Amino acid sequence: MLNCETNTGAMETRVRAAFRAWHGIRRGIEFQTDFEHGQWWVTLLRTGAQWSVNDSNRGFVFELVTAGDDA
């Protein structure tokens, strides 16, 4: 089973930390993680932008699925 297909609290913590580092998340920028359809998803609450989480040989990669609204 791939890491991105593992629905545990520990894996959610890893996904959240990787997304913060990859996206350069600062305090005050809220995002949520969800496990749906057998994999992790990340959504920026302010804009609605959404990424699917996938495994790579360097940890996780994030594929933009919905661009969101920058208004």
C-alpha positions in Angstrom: 0.0 0.0 0.0 1.3 3.5 -0.8 1.6 6.1 1.9 -0.9 8.3 0.2 -3.4 5.4 0.4 -2.9 5.0 4.2 -5.7 6.5 6.3 -4.1 7.0 9.7 -3.6 10.0 12.0 0.2 9.6 11.7 0.0 9.7 7.9 -2.3 12.8 8.0 0.4 14.5 10.1 3.0 13.6 7.5 0.8 14.9 4.6 0.1 18.2 6.5 3.8 18.8 7.2 4.9 18.0 3.6 2.2 20.3 2.2 3.3 23.2 4.6 6.9 22.8 3.5 6.0 22.4 -0.2 3.5 25.3 -0.4 5.4 27.6 2.0 2.4 27.8 4.4 2.7 30.4 7.1 0.7 30.7 10.3 -2.8 32.0 9.7 -3.2 30.3 6.3 -5.7 27.6 6.9 -6.0 24.3 5.0 -7.7 21.0 5.5 -6.8 17.5 4.7 -9.3 14.8 3.9 -9.0 11.1 3.1 -11.5 10.4 0.3 -11.7 8.0 -2.6 -8.7 6.0 -1.2 -6.2 8.9 -1.0 -5.4 12.2 0.7 -6.6 15.6 -0.5 -5.5 19.1 0.6 -7.8 22.1 0.3 -6.9 25.8 1.0 -9.9 27.1 2.9 -9.5 30.7 1.7 -9.6 30.0 -2.0 -10.9 26.5 -2.4 -7.8 25.3 -4.3 -7.4 21.6 -4.0 -4.6 19.1 -4.5 -4.4 15.4 -4.7 -1.6 13.8 -2.7 0.6 11.2 -4.4 3.7 9.3 -3.4 7.1 10.0 -5.0 10.6 8.8 -4.3 11.2 12.1 -2.4 8.1 11.9 -0.2 4.9 13.4 -1.5 3.9 15.3 -4.6 0.8 17.5 -4.8 -1.2 17.7 -8.0 -3.4 20.7 -8.4 -7.0 19.5 -9.2 -9.0 22.7 -8.7 -7.3 26.1 -9.0 -9.7 27.8 -6.6 -10.7 31.5 -6.4 -8.0 34.1 -5.7 -10.6 36.8 -5.2 
